[in-house]
């Protein structure tokens, strides 16, 4: 018998995964409760999590409808359809030039840089291959100087310095194995896909020239697309 969801991931993570897999990212409260019950989470636990998420700004409630906040909706868009460009060998570089910021501000900037798929070469120096087309938020533009450059050293070595690519690949293949093992077990599949979604957020989105062999990103993305279709098919009470 499958392990109850509450012993593996939090109710918050499960609700977010349901909404991240829905298009548009909104569900009736009763739909969320019904889906979570299938995965071993009680109605009281689910509704308490939803209430806390509204208070925290993760969800927006309109009557009985719950939707991702603008912040999390942007996160969904970044995961669903990152715009990748042909790579010409240049690297995007952002150097933090503003001093005297609080520890909280520095932590927020680090989180935002990571979400933008940049990695820190040394303190205050963030880089990645210039193969993504996405706007930088004002919070980043105001505190950094940005430019593109072409390193003299081997770009494969630089990518390996910035990211632990073997570990990302190893964990990705392990998740693909877990998806296969889950089969038609809806609860096991859901639990595994929560981890897949988290893992995809950490994909550095490298150009093919810099990826190790047998890189699992495409297979994980396809599995995530299947997961979204499965969630859409199981939605309850929608016309």
WOSULGI-V817437 format. One record per backbone hydrogen bond with DSSP energy under -1.0 kcal/mol. NH is the residue of the N-H (numbers start at 1). CO is the residue of the C=O. If there is no record, write none. Layout:
NH_CO, NH_CO
This chain:
5_39, 7_4, 8_5, 9_5, 14_10, 15_11, 16_12, 17_13, 18_14, 19_15, 20_16, 21_17, 22_19, 26_24, 27_66, 29_64, 32_28, 33_29, 34_30, 35_31, 36_32, 37_33, 38_34, 40_37, 41_36, 46_42, 47_43, 48_44, 49_45, 50_46, 51_47, 52_48, 53_49, 54_50, 55_51, 56_52, 58_53, 59_53, 60_67, 62_65, 65_62, 66_27, 67_60, 68_25, 69_58, 73_69, 74_70, 75_71, 76_72, 77_73, 78_74, 79_75, 80_76, 81_77, 85_131, 91_149, 92_128, 93_147, 94_126, 95_145, 96_124, 97_143, 98_143, 106_102, 107_103, 108_104, 109_105, 110_106, 111_107, 112_108, 113_109, 114_110, 115_111, 116_112, 117_114, 118_113, 119_127, 121_125, 125_122, 126_94, 127_119, 128_92, 130_90, 131_129, 133_83, 140_137, 141_137, 142_138, 145_95, 147_93, 149_91, 158_154, 159_155, 160_156, 161_157, 162_158, 163_159, 165_163, 168_164, 169_165, 170_166, 171_167, 172_168, 173_169, 174_170, 175_171, 176_172, 177_173, 178_174, 179_175, 180_176, 181_177, 182_178, 183_179, 185_182, 186_184, 189_185, 190_186, 191_187, 192_188, 193_189, 194_190, 195_191, 196_192, 197_193, 198_194, 199_195, 200_196, 201_197, 202_199, 203_200, 210_207, 220_216, 221_217, 222_218, 223_219, 224_220, 225_221, 226_222, 227_223, 228_224, 229_225, 230_226, 231_227, 232_228, 233_229, 234_230
